[in-house]
Amino acid sequence: MMRWRRSPTTRWVAKGVRRAFGRQWRPFSPSYRKWRYKLPRHVGTIRLTLLLVIMAGFVGWHEMQPTADAQRLDGAIAGYARIIDGDTLDISGTRIRLHGIDAPESTQACMAGEQVYRCGDRATQALADLVRGQTLRCDPMGMDRYRRTIAGCKIATTGQDIESWMVRQGFAVAYTRYSYAYVADELVARIARRGLWAGTFE
């Protein structure tokens, strides 16, 4: 049977430890050797556990740090708007997606009777006419997948709900995938056959 031998370096280290802690410490006893050879098996687990703890701590710290978006969402966004399309606008560099409505894309065409018209351009122009020269107040609700701020917007001086007006006039529809707030306005536009509801659209 192979015997476990002590190297000169090992004997020198053990001698120094015994001097420091007393002769009762026996590093070469069978129990010590058993513990010594089991330790390497657990080193990988210990390292993995420490790594996971460090990563979890970093993620938690990162989540608690304020970001520009979070600071921006704390209060309302106010100012004059530049219109992008029928449901998107820009205020001082912040791109805003109007909450709860969906307007045709700028290049989208629709039918009114047998006539084809650019309903996307018409919705964009209607929104531009509504807010021209007006200060808007938009209350942020979150961010969409394109990193646009989702917000409900009103004309600051009159309190006119922009989304409600766009849907009621038939330039946009209620976006029921995310909100039912403007379903009643859409029903009014349907009955009156306004805007999009005067013909067909996709």
SELUMPA-674506 format. One line per 2 residues: their letters; for each residue x, z, y of N, C-alpha, C. Coordinates in Angstrom, 2 decimals, always signed. Atoms other than C-alpha are relative to their C-alpha. Example, Ala and Ser with C-alpha at 12.3 -4.5 7.8 and 13.67 -1.06 7.14 Angstrom:
SELUMPA-674506
as> +0.89:+0.00:-1.19:+12.30:+7.80:-4.50:+0.90:+0.00:+1.20; -0.82:-0.06:-1.19:+13.67:+7.14:-1.06:-0.77:+0.73:+1.09;
end
This chain:
SELUMPA-674506
mm> +0.87:+0.00:-1.21:+0.00:+0.00:+0.00:+0.89:+0.00:+1.24; -0.78:+0.08:-1.23:+1.31:-0.89:+3.47:-0.17:+1.28:+0.80;
rw> +0.04:-1.23:-0.80:+2.22:+2.18:+5.53:+0.13:-0.37:+1.47; -0.03:+0.25:-1.46:+1.67:+2.33:+9.24:+1.22:+0.68:+0.57;
rr> -1.24:-0.55:-0.51:+5.07:+2.82:+10.95:-0.01:+0.05:+1.52; -0.11:-0.15:-1.45:+5.81:+4.02:+14.39:+1.27:-0.69:+0.50;
sp> -1.17:+0.61:-0.61:+8.10:+1.91:+16.54:+0.69:+1.01:+0.90; -0.69:-0.93:-0.91:+10.75:+3.66:+18.70:-0.72:+0.17:+1.33;
tt> +0.71:-0.10:-1.27:+8.77:+2.81:+21.83:-1.24:+0.85:-0.13; +1.21:-0.77:+0.23:+5.60:+4.26:+20.37:+0.32:+1.48:-0.13;
rw> -0.39:-1.40:+0.15:+7.41:+7.46:+19.34:+0.37:+0.62:+1.33; -0.41:-0.51:-1.32:+8.87:+7.79:+22.86:-1.21:+0.30:+0.88;
va> +1.22:-0.22:-0.79:+5.41:+7.39:+24.52:-0.76:+1.21:-0.52; +0.73:-1.12:+0.58:+3.82:+9.85:+22.10:+0.67:+1.32:+0.33;
kg> -0.72:-1.23:-0.33:+6.55:+12.40:+22.74:-0.28:+0.44:+1.43; +0.29:-0.35:-1.38:+5.95:+12.22:+26.47:-1.42:+0.51:+0.18;
vr> +1.38:-0.46:-0.10:+2.18:+12.58:+26.05:-0.15:+1.40:-0.55; +0.10:-1.34:+0.59:+2.64:+15.64:+23.77:+0.57:+1.05:+0.95;
ra> -0.55:-0.94:-0.96:+4.83:+17.25:+26.39:-0.99:+0.30:+1.12; +0.94:-0.18:-1.12:+2.14:+16.68:+29.03:-1.26:+0.73:-0.43;
fg> +1.29:-0.53:+0.41:-0.93:+17.69:+26.97:+0.09:+1.04:-1.11; -0.12:-0.99:+1.07:+0.49:+19.96:+24.26:+0.13:-0.66:-1.35;
rq> -0.28:+0.57:+1.30:+1.43:+19.45:+20.66:-1.26:-0.20:-0.85; +1.20:+0.19:+0.79:-2.15:+19.63:+19.48:-0.51:-1.44:+0.03;
wr> +0.43:+1.41:-0.08:-2.62:+16.01:+20.57:+0.77:-0.81:-1.02; -0.63:+0.72:+1.09:-1.87:+13.90:+17.48:-0.41:-1.47:+0.01;
pf> +0.40:+1.41:-0.08:-1.96:+10.16:+18.29:+0.15:-0.76:-1.29; -0.24:+0.77:+1.22:-0.81:+9.20:+14.81:-0.80:+0.55:-1.17;
sp> +0.85:-0.51:+1.05:-3.44:+11.12:+12.88:-0.93:-1.11:-0.50; +0.91:+1.05:+0.52:-5.81:+9.08:+10.66:-1.21:-0.25:+0.88;
sy> +1.17:+0.18:-0.87:-8.74:+9.72:+13.02:+0.34:-0.80:+1.24; -0.42:+0.76:-1.18:-6.77:+8.40:+15.99:+0.19:-1.48:-0.35;
rk> -0.23:+1.38:+0.39:-5.69:+5.31:+14.09:-1.31:-0.74:-0.21; +1.31:+0.61:+0.20:-9.31:+4.64:+13.12:-0.64:-0.39:+1.32;
wr> +0.58:+0.29:-1.33:-10.45:+4.86:+16.76:+0.77:-1.13:+0.68; -0.86:+0.98:-0.66:-7.47:+2.78:+17.91:-0.31:-1.41:-0.47;
yk> +0.24:+1.35:+0.52:-8.31:-0.16:+15.65:-1.44:-0.45:+0.19; +1.38:+0.39:-0.29:-12.04:-0.06:+16.41:-0.18:-0.44:+1.45;
lp> +0.17:+0.29:-1.43:-11.54:-0.28:+20.18:+0.02:-1.48:+0.32; -0.01:+1.43:-0.37:-10.57:-4.00:+20.36:-1.28:-0.71:-0.32;
rh> +1.25:+0.66:+0.33:-13.84:-4.92:+18.71:-1.03:+0.14:+1.11; +0.98:-0.26:-1.04:-15.73:-3.45:+21.64:+0.45:-0.47:+1.38;
vg> -0.51:+0.41:-1.31:-13.52:-4.80:+24.45:-0.82:-1.14:+0.56; +0.79:+1.13:-0.47:-15.48:-8.08:+24.65:-1.37:+0.43:+0.49;
ti> +1.32:-0.50:-0.41:-18.80:-6.24:+24.82:+0.08:+0.74:+1.32; -0.17:-0.77:-1.24:-17.49:-3.89:+27.51:+0.21:-0.94:+1.18;
rl> -0.25:+0.95:-1.10:-16.17:-6.80:+29.60:-1.27:-0.74:+0.38; +1.24:+0.72:-0.28:-19.47:-8.70:+29.27:-0.99:+0.88:+0.74;
tl> +0.92:-0.92:-0.67:-21.47:-5.63:+30.26:+0.39:+0.21:+1.46; -0.48:-0.18:-1.37:-19.28:-5.04:+33.32:-0.26:-1.24:+0.85;
ll> +0.25:+1.23:-0.73:-19.58:-8.70:+34.31:-1.47:-0.14:+0.39; +1.43:+0.08:-0.29:-23.39:-8.59:+34.05:-0.39:+0.99:+1.08;
vi> +0.31:-1.00:-1.03:-23.52:-5.40:+36.12:+0.46:-0.47:+1.37; -0.53:+0.50:-1.27:-21.33:-6.96:+38.82:-0.87:-1.14:+0.53;
ma> +0.83:+1.13:-0.43:-23.42:-10.15:+38.88:-1.36:+0.48:+0.48; +1.30:-0.52:-0.42:-26.68:-8.19:+39.07:+0.09:+0.67:+1.37;
gf> -0.19:-0.64:-1.30:-25.30:-6.15:+41.95:+0.16:-1.01:+1.12; -0.18:+1.03:-1.02:-24.22:-9.28:+43.81:-1.29:-0.68:+0.35;
vg> +1.30:+0.66:-0.24:-27.61:-10.96:+43.35:-0.90:+0.90:+0.84; +0.83:-0.93:-0.77:-29.38:-7.84:+44.62:+0.44:+0.11:+1.43;
wh> -0.51:-0.07:-1.37:-27.09:-7.63:+47.63:-0.34:-1.26:+0.78; +0.30:+1.27:-0.66:-27.59:-11.33:+48.42:-1.46:-0.09:+0.40;
em> +1.42:+0.08:-0.30:-31.37:-11.01:+48.24:-0.36:+0.86:+1.20; +0.32:-0.90:-1.10:-31.30:-8.17:+50.77:+0.55:-0.48:+1.33;
qp> -0.58:+0.50:-1.24:-29.28:-10.16:+53.31:-1.01:-0.85:+0.75; +0.93:+0.82:-0.77:-31.37:-11.62:+56.16:+0.51:-1.42:+0.12;
ta> -0.37:+1.41:-0.16:-31.38:-15.42:+56.32:-0.66:-0.54:+1.26; +0.56:+0.61:-1.20:-32.13:-17.75:+59.21:-1.48:-0.29:-0.20;
da> +1.39:+0.31:+0.28:-35.38:-18.81:+57.51:-0.86:+1.25:+0.09; +0.79:-1.23:+0.01:-36.56:-15.22:+56.98:-0.18:+0.52:+1.42;
qr> +0.11:-0.47:-1.38:-35.79:-14.30:+60.58:-0.97:-0.89:+0.78; +0.89:+0.92:-0.69:-37.63:-17.39:+61.75:-1.45:+0.26:-0.37;
ld> +1.36:-0.18:+0.47:-40.70:-16.53:+59.67:-0.61:+1.33:+0.44; +0.51:-1.31:-0.40:-41.00:-13.02:+61.09:-1.06:-0.12:+1.10;
ga> +0.94:+0.16:-1.09:-42.89:-14.30:+64.16:-0.49:-1.43:+0.12; +0.57:+1.33:-0.20:-44.85:-17.26:+65.41:+1.03:-0.94:+0.61;
ia> -0.82:+1.06:-0.59:-43.20:-20.55:+66.35:-0.85:-0.66:+1.08; +0.79:+0.53:-1.10:-44.35:-21.77:+69.73:+0.80:-1.03:+0.79;
gy> -0.65:+1.01:-0.82:-43.62:-24.79:+71.90:-0.73:-1.33:-0.06; +0.55:+1.36:+0.05:-44.30:-28.47:+72.43:+0.42:-0.67:-1.30;
ar> -0.25:+0.58:+1.31:-44.50:-30.53:+69.27:+0.33:-1.48:+0.08; -0.26:+1.42:+0.24:-43.03:-33.84:+68.22:-0.67:-0.34:-1.33;
ii> +0.79:+0.32:+1.18:-45.34:-35.51:+65.70:+0.81:-0.89:-0.95; -0.69:+0.78:+1.03:-43.82:-36.79:+62.46:-1.00:-0.90:-0.72;
dg> +1.10:+0.76:+0.59:-47.01:-37.86:+60.69:-1.27:+0.84:+0.12; +1.29:-0.65:-0.19:-50.60:-36.75:+60.26:-0.09:+1.45:-0.43;
dt> +0.02:-1.41:+0.37:-49.73:-33.38:+58.71:+1.36:+0.68:+0.16; -1.34:-0.57:-0.21:-46.15:-32.76:+59.83:+0.41:-0.16:+1.46;
ld> -0.47:+0.06:-1.38:-44.68:-31.92:+63.22:+1.30:+0.79:+0.12; -1.28:-0.67:-0.23:-41.48:-30.57:+64.74:-0.06:+0.74:+1.34;
is> -0.07:-0.80:-1.21:-41.11:-27.75:+67.25:+1.41:+0.56:+0.13; -1.36:-0.49:-0.28:-37.62:-27.17:+68.67:+0.91:-0.05:-1.22;
gt> -0.88:+0.17:+1.15:-35.95:-28.46:+65.53:-0.51:+0.61:-1.29; +0.59:-0.56:+1.22:-38.19:-26.62:+63.06:-1.07:-0.94:-0.51;
ri> +0.95:+0.92:+0.59:-40.02:-29.03:+60.77:-1.15:+0.81:-0.62; +1.17:-0.78:+0.40:-43.57:-27.74:+60.16:-0.98:-0.89:-0.75;
rl> +1.04:+0.66:+0.81:-45.98:-28.82:+57.42:-1.29:+0.77:+0.22; +1.27:-0.67:-0.30:-49.57:-28.07:+58.45:-0.64:+0.53:-1.28;
hg> +0.53:-0.68:+1.17:-51.18:-25.62:+56.06:-1.40:-0.49:-0.37; +1.34:+0.21:+0.53:-54.13:-26.54:+53.86:-0.60:-1.37:+0.20;
id> +0.56:+1.35:-0.16:-54.53:-30.22:+54.75:+1.00:-1.03:-0.51; -0.84:+1.10:+0.46:-53.21:-33.55:+53.53:-0.45:-1.27:+0.70;
ap> +0.31:+1.23:-0.72:-53.07:-36.67:+55.69:+0.69:-1.18:-0.66; -0.65:+1.19:+0.59:-52.23:-40.25:+54.65:+1.45:-0.13:+0.48;
es> -1.37:+0.28:-0.40:-48.57:-41.23:+54.67:+0.01:-1.03:+1.13; -0.07:+0.87:-1.17:-47.41:-43.12:+57.75:-0.20:-1.48:-0.34;
tq> +0.09:+1.41:+0.38:-47.25:-46.42:+55.86:-1.23:-0.29:-0.87; +1.12:+0.18:+0.92:-50.44:-45.89:+53.85:-1.11:-0.85:+0.62;
ac> +1.11:+0.85:-0.45:-53.25:-48.47:+54.11:-1.29:+0.44:-0.69; +1.31:-0.37:+0.54:-56.96:-47.76:+53.61:-0.97:-1.15:+0.25;
ma> +1.03:+1.03:-0.16:-60.15:-49.82:+53.47:-1.18:+0.56:+0.79; +1.24:-0.30:-0.71:-63.08:-49.76:+55.89:-0.86:-1.25:-0.12;
ge> +0.74:+1.22:+0.31:-65.65:-52.20:+54.54:+0.93:-0.96:-0.72; -0.93:+0.98:+0.57:-63.60:-55.32:+53.84:+1.29:-0.05:+0.81;
qv> -1.17:+0.02:-0.88:-61.01:-54.51:+56.48:+1.04:+1.02:-0.45; -1.11:-0.89:+0.33:-57.62:-53.04:+55.65:+0.62:+0.49:+1.32;
yr> -0.63:-0.54:-1.21:-56.16:-50.72:+58.27:+1.02:+1.06:-0.41; -1.06:-0.98:+0.27:-53.15:-48.39:+58.48:-0.51:+1.39:+0.37;
cg> +0.59:-1.33:-0.25:-54.86:-45.04:+58.09:+1.06:+1.06:+0.26; -1.08:-0.96:-0.27:-51.50:-43.23:+58.09:+0.39:-0.01:+1.46;
dr> -0.31:+0.11:-1.42:-50.67:-44.54:+61.55:-1.13:+0.58:+0.85; +1.14:-0.50:-0.76:-54.18:-43.69:+62.75:-0.02:+1.53:+0.00;
at> -0.04:-1.46:+0.06:-53.85:-40.07:+61.55:+1.14:+0.56:+0.86; -1.14:-0.44:-0.82:-50.43:-39.74:+63.19:-0.33:-0.08:+1.47;
qa> +0.35:+0.18:-1.40:-51.74:-41.10:+66.48:-1.06:+1.00:+0.45; +1.04:-0.97:-0.34:-54.80:-38.83:+66.38:+0.60:+1.38:+0.24;
la> -0.65:-1.29:-0.18:-52.61:-35.75:+65.96:+0.84:+0.02:+1.27; -0.81:+0.08:-1.22:-50.27:-36.90:+68.73:-0.88:+0.10:+1.25;
dl> +0.92:-0.07:-1.15:-53.22:-37.39:+71.11:-0.55:+1.41:+0.18; +0.58:-1.35:-0.07:-54.61:-33.94:+70.24:+0.95:+1.00:+0.64;
vr> -0.94:-1.03:-0.45:-51.42:-32.00:+71.02:+0.82:-0.43:+1.21; -0.81:+0.49:-1.11:-50.00:-34.12:+73.84:-0.14:+0.93:+1.22;
gq> -0.03:-0.86:-1.18:-48.96:-31.86:+76.72:-0.45:+1.43:-0.28; +0.50:-1.33:+0.36:-50.15:-28.76:+74.84:+1.11:+0.84:-0.67;
tl> -0.89:-0.93:+0.70:-48.17:-25.71:+73.78:-0.69:+0.45:-1.28; +0.56:-0.40:+1.29:-48.71:-24.95:+70.10:+0.53:+1.36:-0.42;
rc> -0.42:-1.23:+0.64:-48.57:-21.65:+68.29:-0.22:-0.16:-1.50; +0.07:+0.17:+1.45:-47.78:-21.90:+64.58:+0.42:+1.29:-0.69;
dp> -0.28:-1.22:+0.75:-47.92:-18.92:+62.24:+0.51:-0.36:-1.39; -0.60:+0.38:+1.28:-45.52:-19.43:+59.31:-0.61:+0.74:-1.18;
mg> +0.53:-0.57:+1.24:-46.74:-18.82:+55.76:+0.97:-0.13:-1.16; -0.97:+0.18:+1.07:-43.75:-19.92:+53.71:+0.76:-1.30:+0.18;
md> -0.77:+1.24:-0.01:-41.57:-22.89:+52.83:-0.45:-0.88:-1.16; +0.32:+0.90:+1.11:-42.32:-25.98:+50.77:+1.29:-0.48:-0.66;
ry> -1.17:+0.42:+0.77:-39.99:-27.73:+48.32:+0.96:-0.88:+0.81; -0.86:+0.80:-0.86:-38.63:-29.92:+51.13:+0.61:+0.83:+1.12;
rr> -0.54:-0.94:-0.98:-37.59:-26.82:+53.10:-0.67:-0.10:+1.36; +0.77:-0.01:-1.23:-40.28:-27.38:+55.69:-0.78:+1.31:+0.09;
ti> +0.79:-1.21:-0.20:-42.05:-24.38:+57.19:-1.48:-0.35:-0.11; +1.45:+0.17:+0.11:-45.68:-24.21:+56.09:-0.65:+0.96:+0.99;
ag> +0.56:-0.85:-1.05:-47.74:-22.93:+59.00:-1.39:-0.47:+0.38; +1.27:+0.31:-0.62:-51.20:-22.77:+60.47:+0.19:-0.08:+1.49;
ck> -0.29:+0.23:-1.42:-51.12:-24.17:+64.01:-1.26:-0.10:+0.83; +1.09:+0.05:-0.96:-53.37:-23.81:+67.03:+0.54:-0.41:+1.36;
ia> -0.35:+0.26:-1.39:-53.36:-25.01:+70.61:-0.05:+1.34:+0.72; -0.13:-1.35:-0.55:-52.17:-21.93:+72.50:-1.05:+0.30:+1.06;
tt> +0.90:-0.27:-1.12:-54.45:-22.32:+75.53:-1.47:+0.08:-0.40; +1.42:+0.07:+0.38:-57.73:-23.08:+73.75:-0.31:+0.68:-1.34;
gq> +0.22:-0.57:+1.33:-57.22:-21.62:+70.26:-0.53:-1.00:-1.01; +0.47:+1.04:+0.91:-58.22:-24.94:+68.71:+0.85:-0.06:-1.27;
di> -0.68:+0.09:+1.29:-57.32:-24.95:+65.00:+0.30:-1.47:-0.28; -0.38:+1.40:+0.14:-55.36:-28.18:+64.54:-0.39:-0.55:-1.37;
es> +0.34:+0.47:+1.35:-55.87:-28.42:+60.78:-1.50:-0.25:-0.13; +1.45:+0.14:+0.06:-59.61:-27.89:+61.11:-0.46:-1.27:+0.71;
wm> +0.39:+1.18:-0.78:-59.88:-30.60:+63.76:+0.35:-1.28:-0.75; -0.44:+1.20:+0.72:-57.90:-33.14:+61.72:-0.91:-0.31:-1.19;
vr> +0.87:+0.21:+1.16:-60.08:-32.63:+58.64:-1.41:-0.33:+0.43; +1.39:+0.22:-0.45:-63.38:-32.49:+60.53:-0.20:-1.40:+0.58;
qg> +0.09:+1.35:-0.56:-62.60:-35.78:+62.27:+0.30:-1.09:-1.03; -0.21:+0.97:+1.06:-61.74:-37.44:+58.96:+1.39:-0.62:-0.03;
fa> -1.37:+0.52:+0.02:-58.03:-37.99:+59.64:+0.85:+0.63:-1.11; -0.69:-0.67:+1.10:-57.00:-35.65:+56.81:-1.05:+0.59:-0.93;
va> +0.92:-0.63:+0.96:-58.54:-34.02:+53.76:+0.46:+1.43:-0.28; -0.36:-1.37:+0.39:-58.63:-30.41:+52.58:+0.93:-0.06:-1.21;
yt> -0.99:-0.01:+1.08:-55.59:-29.79:+50.39:-0.32:+1.17:-0.93; +0.53:-1.10:+0.81:-57.44:-27.73:+47.78:+0.96:+0.49:-1.07;
ry> -1.01:-0.49:+0.95:-54.38:-27.45:+45.57:+0.61:+1.30:+0.49; -0.62:-1.19:-0.58:-53.13:-24.79:+47.97:-0.96:+0.86:+0.83;
sy> +0.89:-0.78:-0.85:-56.09:-23.73:+50.10:-1.40:-0.63:+0.02; +1.39:+0.46:-0.15:-59.89:-23.95:+50.37:-0.51:+0.24:+1.42;
ay> +0.39:-0.38:-1.36:-59.88:-23.07:+54.05:-0.76:-1.11:+0.73; +0.57:+1.11:-0.77:-60.95:-26.55:+55.22:-0.97:-0.85:-0.81;
va> +0.97:+0.73:+0.82:-63.41:-27.57:+52.53:-1.29:-0.26:+0.79; +1.22:+0.18:-0.80:-66.37:-27.04:+54.88:+0.19:-1.09:+1.05;
de> -0.27:+1.05:-0.99:-64.72:-29.23:+57.54:+0.01:-1.37:-0.66; +0.00:+1.27:+0.71:-64.19:-31.95:+54.96:-1.42:-0.45:-0.32;
lv> +1.38:+0.34:+0.30:-67.86:-31.79:+53.98:-0.71:-0.58:+1.22; +0.57:+0.53:-1.25:-68.85:-32.33:+57.62:+0.45:-1.44:+0.22;
ar> -0.52:+1.35:-0.19:-66.59:-35.40:+57.82:-0.59:-0.98:-1.01; +0.60:+0.84:+1.04:-67.95:-36.78:+54.54:-1.41:-0.41:+0.37;
ia> +1.40:+0.27:-0.33:-71.56:-36.48:+55.65:-0.11:-0.95:+1.18; +0.03:+0.84:-1.20:-70.83:-38.06:+59.03:+0.76:-1.32:-0.20;
rr> -0.79:+1.20:+0.31:-68.62:-40.73:+57.39:+1.01:-0.29:+1.11; -1.02:+0.14:-1.05:-65.83:-40.14:+59.85:+1.35:-0.34:-0.62;
gl> -1.38:+0.28:+0.38:-62.32:-41.53:+59.60:+0.14:-0.56:-1.40; -0.26:+0.44:+1.37:-61.18:-41.84:+56.00:-1.27:-0.21:-0.79;
wa> +1.25:+0.03:+0.78:-64.73:-41.29:+54.74:-0.90:-1.17:+0.36; +0.75:+1.21:-0.34:-65.97:-44.46:+56.46:+0.30:-1.14:-0.95;
gt> -0.37:+1.06:+0.95:-64.28:-46.48:+53.73:+0.54:+0.63:-1.27; -0.63:-0.49:+1.23:-62.06:-45.98:+50.69:+1.48:+0.22:+0.26;
fe> -1.42:-0.30:-0.13:-58.61:-44.51:+50.33:+0.46:+0.65:-1.29; -0.59:-0.63:+1.20:-56.26:-43.21:+47.67:+0.72:+1.28:+0.39;
end
